[in-house]
Amino acid sequence: MCLCPLSRKSPAISAFSAVIYFGENMEKGTSKIRGVIYDCDGVILDSLEANRWFYSSFCAALGREPLTEEELRYAHSHTAREAIHHIFRADSEKERLALERLARMDPEESVSRLKLEPHILPALEALKARGVRLAISTSRTTTMGYILKKFALGSFFELVVTSQDVQNPKPHPESIEKILQHFLLEKDEVFFVGDSETDRRAALAAGVKFIAYKNEEIPAFASIQDHLAILNFL
């Protein structure tokens, strides 16, 4: 499958009919949106199975029982170091060995297992065409450069803030606040699109509107099932 930007032809209009609803007690009106911040894993990228392979390899290499679903969900929305600490929380020596293994791993090995979420590229093209500033706030670290190159995302996102770029990763609001300051945007001019409770808490702490992607279980300003649906708010 071609991973470079799609053609400039508009997708079928049915893509705009993705389920959208507003959370209870949430204000429906929006001021002019000038910026959209995206989480990476589970939002831009379909990475759940890649993360399953990645962290399962640590368990197998260090003789630990298989990765649990709870551990996978945690790892999916936290930094690699936080995930390893959580997975090997009962054995400090194995945690130390896992961190050493992490430092030796080739980032491209895990990136090769990732794929883009449906319609993310045409949604980004439409947002950029409307002059919306685009940024990423992610718990990833060193792999973001490979991801931007592999999926040709660099031309869309003017700023990428990883957990290495801040002292306090999500759910702390530091990464979102850094993006607001960079673009000189007000809080009510920005959407943050995420898929986890960690993302929701970061958006809440930063005071920006949170849009939940493919997760109807967490409170949000709105929930969308298709990336093109965000265009309905602009």
Secondary structure by P-SEA (a helix, b strand, c coil): ccccccccccccccccccbbbbccccccccccccbbbbbccccccccaaaaaaaaaaaaaaaccccccaaaaaaaacccaaaaaaaaacccaaaaaaaaaaaaaccaaaaaaacccccaaaaaaaaaaaabbbbbbbcccccaaaaaaaaacccccccccccccccccccccaaaaaaaaaaaccccccbbbbbccaaaaaaaaaabbbbbbcccccccccccccccccccccc
